[in-house]
Structure formats: structure tokens, C-alpha cells
């Protein structure tokens, strides 16, 4: 038994020292499949975004394994050669996606080119995450669909590829034992996870902690620690007798835990940033720990041919899938969530993504990785000089030249503001005239607006314009006088949905006051209602439109707000529309709450938007000019129900 255990512990270490790690491509496939499901239909896998963290652990594990092998075989690291190999692997497909996507977006129109110069800069300099953080952008809430929003994770990985070899040399030189090295990396991972937990504020946008290299590096460090453990003697996990016996079972448990987290841990939960994402990376490490060495159940699963095929092309799939989802939606007619047309669009995006990624892998990525930039350039030059008129190399050169020309035009003519931002500008005067003290959030791109984080953009409707309203300002001075006049008005509280719809609402209800802000979530709306009640500035009828940004997850908070308003006021709760996983749950919550209050009714904006998706802005969530009046009509119908 002891001899068997000793042999079992030697096999993984030998595999890591020498050859290919079987099953690694299959784990990549799991990661990219999760991301695809999350972006195509977030309802089906609310935690699919964790696929990115699986990639992080794989990258840390694989890159560190390669560095350990090179140091052991040659006694030194050839950093120039390492970075050249990374460039061959990453740059050809990346540049192709950026140029082709921007060129197609030029013809698609809508809002796809809003701030595209910044996105291109971030993508091509491997700094997308920090560029978007600096611009105040949001991964979860954006008023204009960003073509390269998914490139934030590539930036984190590419920064790791650039800096980690240097840090690796320092770590190896400054420490003497494997135990010290593994401990140091696990300490860095713990510090990164702690930063994510401490810097995250529940109820606020989590983009900073999600995008930050400092706050999201723990997966990379855990993967690197696993690789260094296998390379050492004093802390070699694979040589520990008990781990050798149970590592396959732990791998199965890690896989089960990872799938469970993907099914449950949506990004609106504070626990995601306070241990949830960390748990997903630890589960991934358990899965990777079961791969090296002799064939086993975990390795056999991830060596399935379909998974290996997807995993080998996972980089191209990840690059292409999000731009193609947005481009297909922009070229196609507007669709409602889960309609037949929306499923056709999703299917087309999936098939096209796999086809384009396969072509990229065969004709762009593999040749450059195998032969290098110079040899590929030489062969391309020889092909251009070969006899014949329209040879494949000349056709490719003509297409590339055309794309670059259109790419330049698209960058030069790209709009700076989205249709939703323009609509909010138009609505600003209406909101102010209605007596609200709220002001729209200023900024270059206004990307911290309320919308669906993985929503599919729809065809733009007419630009929203200000509508005459004749609303009265909020009374000031004597609270009793203010309360008396407020009682005759309709008071509105909400997020950017109500803000954008303000011209339509005030046209239908001239005496309506609107207290709305972009990027507002239910806790902030509840506070606004509380303040208004305390100052006596609430009408006899109240309209609340909130939840687009993060859903209606706390039924108790909604009930508390209704209790603050009291039974003598008529209250309309406007439900939400979008493709986010929380929409159906939130609308069910609102309906259940309204059923318990005789003075409360739900305005069914969701059904109206489903039936008329052409009345939405390009972000597929906010109403356009026609939509804002339809929004007001939905509220009017709800008020009529209350009066009955």
C-alpha cells in the first residue's frame, strides 16, 4: 500500500516537470462555456461570469509551470523569448478582433462606437481594466453597449504575463524553500481577496473591485502557488500521502462546488466579493490538482474530444463572442427576451463565434505561434509576389487594407454620447422643473447608468426629446404648506428609467414631481422616500420605478417603504424590463408585495416593453421618445386600476 501511494504521488510531479498536462484544455472549455451561457442568457447561469476566474487560475498554474520547467532545464529564464511567445499567442487574434469589430460597428450604427477610441486604446495596450476604471465606466451597468467590455479580464491576464516573470525571479531568489515560496504566494492571494472584500460596498457598483488587478489577482496567485508547490520538495502537495489518495475525490468535489457557485452566485450579491469568487478559484485549484499524472475520472472527463476542441480555441471564442453578440443584435430587428427571434439571434451568435474562432485558430493564431511574426510576414510577402491576379494572399491584403481604412474612419467619427445619455440631457430640464432636487450624474460617458449587465442591445428608436410639461416646482419654506400642496401632486421616485421617461410622465401628469437619479438602487430610493415623507413633500399618489440596476432583491425593504408611505396614499410600483437574471424574480416579488396592500398596484412596464421592443433605446432597456409616452401610459393604466 505504501509503495502504491508513493508511486501515485510521484506521477503527478513527473507530469508537471516534463510534458503536457492532460485535461487542461477541457477545463478551459468549462470556463468559456460558462461565460458564453452567462452572456447569451444570464437567467440560465447567473454565476457564469466565474468562468473568468477559472481562466485566471489556469493561467497562473500554467505560466508558472512553464517558468519552473525553463528554470530547472536551463538554469535561467529567457524573458525576451517568454514575452515573444506570449505576443505570438495573444496579439494576432486580438488585433484582428479589434479592427474587424470596429469596422462592422461602423456600418451597424446605434451606440456601438460610443467612446470606441478609449476601448481600442485599452484593448491594444493591455490596460482595458484600468482605463475603464479611470473613465468611471461600469461592467454591470452601461447605457451604451461596449464592444470590448469583456477585454478587462484579458488585460488582467496580460499584465500578469508581463510582470509575473520578473516577480518570479525575485521570489525564487529571495526564498530558499518551496514552503516559503508557496506561503508567500498564498499570502499575496489572501491580500488580494481581502482588498476585494474591504473595498466592495454592498448596494453600489462593484466595477472597481471586479476590474482591479490588485483586487482580482488572487486566482492567478493561487494557480501559481499550486505550480510552485508541485515544483518544490518542502511543500509539494502532490507528494503528501493523504492528498495523493484523495486528490481525485477532491477534484470531483471542486468541480461540483464550482458548478454550484455558477448556478447560484450572481454578481449582485455582496458575498460574491466577500469570499464567493475566492471560493470559485479554490474549487478550480482542486480540479487542476486532479489532472496531472495517471488517468483518472476527472482527467477523463476533461479529455473528451468536444471539450478539448473548444478549450484549444477558447481564447478566440472569448475574444469574438461578445462583439458578435452586440453586432448581430445591432443589425437585426429589435427583439423581446426569450422570443423566437431572440433565440435565433443567440443561436446565430453562438454558431458564428465558434466558426470565426475556429478560422482564427487555424489561419491566424497557429501559423504565427508556430512560425513567428517574421516568417509569417515573409511568406505573406512571397504570396503577394506570386503569379496570378487575385490570389488568396492578395485578397487577404485587400480586405485588410479596406478594414484598416474603415477602422480609421470609425475612430475619427465615433460619437461621444449614447442615445440614453442624450435622452437624459433632454429630460434634465423636465426633471428640474418638476421640483426634483436630483441631478443627472455628469461624466464623459455616463456609463454608470442603470441597465442590464449582459443585455442584448436592440435597434434604436427615435431620439428622446423634451416635452412641454407645465409642472410646478417643489414648495419651499413652511413644511405644513409644502405638505398641503404636495398632497395634490403625484410624487415619483426612481432610477434612470424614470429619469429618461420624465418628459412622457410629466406630459401625462403635469403636476408630477420626479426625484430620480441614474445608477440608483432600491436602498437609495427607500432613503429618498423616507426623506420626502419627513419633510412633507410627498403627494397623495406615489410612483416608484426602481430595480433596473440590481433588481428588487430585498422584499422587506420594499414593504418598509410602503409602510412609511402609509395606507392613505395610492402607490404604483413599476416593474422592470431586461434580460438580466433578476428581472423575473424581481417582478414576481413586486407582484406578491402589491397583492398584500390594497393601496398598491403594479404598473406592467415589462409586458409593454416585450410587446414593443422597437420603442427602446439601443441599450435595449431605456425607452426612446415613443417609449417614454408608452411608459407613461402604463403608469396611467395602473392609476386607473387603483381608482377602480
DAWODA-V964815 format. One record per residue. N is the residue number from 1. PHI is phi in whole degrees, 0 to 359 (* if undefined). Layout:
{{N:PHI} {N:PHI}}
This chain:
{{1:*} {2:296} {3:294} {4:297} {5:297} {6:296} {7:294} {8:295} {9:280} {10:281} {11:300} {12:298} {13:297} {14:295} {15:298} {16:291} {17:285} {18:247} {19:249} {20:292} {21:268} {22:294} {23:95} {24:295} {25:296} {26:294} {27:292} {28:301} {29:298} {30:303} {31:296} {32:287} {33:296} {34:298} {35:295} {36:299} {37:298} {38:298} {39:277} {40:276} {41:207} {42:300} {43:303} {44:285} {45:209} {46:302} {47:258} {48:298} {49:298} {50:293} {51:303} {52:299} {53:290} {54:297} {55:301} {56:299} {57:295} {58:300} {59:298} {60:299} {61:292} {62:290} {63:296} {64:292} {65:299} {66:295} {67:295} {68:297} {69:299} {70:295} {71:294} {72:288} {73:281} {74:242} {75:76} {76:201} {77:249} {78:266} {79:295} {80:299} {81:294} {82:299} {83:292} {84:295} {85:297} {86:297} {87:297} {88:299} {89:285} {90:259} {91:291} {92:304} {93:292} {94:298} {95:297} {96:298} {97:298} {98:298} {99:294} {100:293} {101:296} {102:295} {103:298} {104:294} {105:296} {106:300} {107:276} {108:289} {109:73} {110:55} {111:251} {112:295} {113:259} {114:298} {115:55} {116:290} {117:299} {118:295} {119:296} {120:296} {121:301} {122:296} {123:292} {124:279} {125:252} {126:58} {127:232} {128:307} {129:297} {130:285} {131:298} {132:288} {133:298} {134:297} {135:276} {136:74} {137:286} {138:222} {139:286} {140:267} {141:222} {142:217} {143:273} {144:230} {145:295} {146:267} {147:301} {148:243} {149:298} {150:283} {151:284} {152:300} {153:288} {154:296} {155:298} {156:299} {157:294} {158:290} {159:295} {160:296} {161:299} {162:283} {163:265} {164:298} {165:303} {166:293} {167:293} {168:299} {169:299} {170:295} {171:299} {172:294} {173:281} {174:273} {175:239} {176:246} {177:234} {178:297} {179:298} {180:295} {181:293} {182:296} {183:299} {184:297} {185:292} {186:293} {187:295} {188:295} {189:298} {190:297} {191:296} {192:297} {193:296} {194:294} {195:299} {196:300} {197:294} {198:285} {199:278} {200:282} {201:246} {202:304} {203:86} {204:240} {205:301} {206:259} {207:300} {208:302} {209:284} {210:281} {211:279} {212:298} {213:298} {214:292} {215:268} {216:232} {217:265} {218:294} {219:296} {220:298} {221:290} {222:294} {223:298} {224:295} {225:296} {226:297} {227:294} {228:292} {229:298} {230:294} {231:273} {232:263} {233:249} {234:283} {235:224} {236:279} {237:301} {238:288} {239:261} {240:280} {241:303} {242:295} {243:291} {244:301} {245:283} {246:244} {247:297} {248:292} {249:297} {250:294} {251:296} {252:295} {253:296} {254:298} {255:295} {256:297} {257:295} {258:295} {259:295} {260:298} {261:295} {262:295} {263:278} {264:240} {265:274} {266:282} {267:284} {268:273} {269:275} {270:299} {271:296} {272:300} {273:266} {274:241} {275:122} {276:293} {277:294} {278:300} {279:299} {280:296} {281:291} {282:293} {283:298} {284:297} {285:299} {286:296} {287:295} {288:297} {289:296} {290:271} {291:279} {292:296} {293:92} {294:296} {295:300} {296:211} {297:298} {298:294} {299:298} {300:298} {301:298} {302:278} {303:263} {304:303} {305:304} {306:300} {307:293} {308:296} {309:297} {310:295} {311:297} {312:295} {313:252} {314:297} {315:297} {316:294} {317:298} {318:295} {319:297} {320:274} {321:296} {322:288} {323:303} {324:291} {325:302} {326:290} {327:294} {328:298} {329:295} {330:289} {331:281} {332:272} {333:295} {334:297} {335:229} {336:268} {337:303} {338:63} {339:285} {340:302} {341:296} {342:293} {343:291} {344:297} {345:298} {346:297} {347:299} {348:297} {349:297} {350:294} {351:297} {352:294} {353:300} {354:296} {355:293} {356:292} {357:296} {358:295} {359:294} {360:297} {361:297} {362:281} {363:254} {364:240} {365:290} {366:295} {367:301} {368:292} {369:294} {370:279} {371:254} {372:92} {373:294} {374:295} {375:294} {376:295} {377:296} {378:297} {379:294} {380:296} {381:297} {382:296} {383:294} {384:292} {385:270} {386:291} {387:299} {388:116} {389:270} {390:245} {391:287} {392:307} {393:298} {394:289} {395:298} {396:297} {397:295} {398:297} {399:295} {400:295} {401:295} {402:297} {403:299} {404:296} {405:295} {406:292} {407:302} {408:296} {409:296} {410:298} {411:296} {412:287} {413:250} {414:296} {415:289} {416:261} {417:228} {418:278} {419:296} {420:292} {421:296} {422:296} {423:296} {424:292} {425:298} {426:294} {427:277} {428:303} {429:295} {430:293} {431:296} {432:296} {433:293} {434:286} {435:105} {436:280} {437:269} {438:285} {439:231} {440:295} {441:288} {442:279} {443:164} {444:294} {445:235} {446:56} {447:284} {448:269} {449:264} {450:276} {451:190} {452:277} {453:292} {454:235} {455:290} {456:259} {457:293} {458:244} {459:298} {460:290} {461:264} {462:300} {463:295} {464:294} {465:228} {466:292} {467:245} {468:303} {469:231} {470:74} {471:291} {472:260} {473:288} {474:291} {475:297} {476:232} {477:98} {478:293} {479:300} {480:294} {481:295} {482:298} {483:295} {484:296} {485:287} {486:296} {487:299} {488:270} {489:252} {490:264} {491:254} {492:247} {493:229} {494:185} {495:255} {496:292} {497:299} {498:292} {499:298} {500:295} {501:278} {502:306} {503:301} {504:292} {505:294} {506:286} {507:290} {508:280} {509:230} {510:302} {511:265} {512:277} {513:260} {514:238} {515:246} {516:224} {517:218} {518:286} {519:61} {520:271} {521:248} {522:304} {523:303} {524:290} {525:295} {526:300} {527:294} {528:296} {529:297} {530:301} {531:298} {532:294} {533:295} {534:296} {535:268} {536:74} {537:253} {538:229} {539:285} {540:289} {541:239} {542:234} {543:245} {544:241} {545:232} {546:210} {547:116} {548:299} {549:284} {550:218} {551:82} {552:248} {553:266} {554:245} {555:298} {556:298} {557:294} {558:295} {559:296} {560:299} {561:295} {562:295} {563:294} {564:296} {565:290} {566:86} {567:282} {568:272} {569:260} {570:273} {571:234} {572:248} {573:258} {574:274} {575:283} {576:246} {577:231} {578:156} {579:252} {580:294} {581:296} {582:271} {583:296} {584:297} {585:299} {586:295} {587:293} {588:296} {589:297} {590:298} {591:296} {592:294} {593:293} {594:300} {595:294} {596:269} {597:236} {598:293} {599:260} {600:235} {601:221} {602:260} {603:271} {604:272} {605:292} {606:302} {607:297} {608:298} {609:289} {610:297} {611:283} {612:224} {613:295} {614:290} {615:265} {616:249} {617:290} {618:302} {619:286} {620:75} {621:229} {622:281} {623:284} {624:271} {625:298} {626:294} {627:295} {628:293} {629:285} {630:294} {631:300} {632:296} {633:294} {634:296} {635:295} {636:299} {637:298} {638:295} {639:296} {640:296} {641:298} {642:296} {643:293} {644:291}}
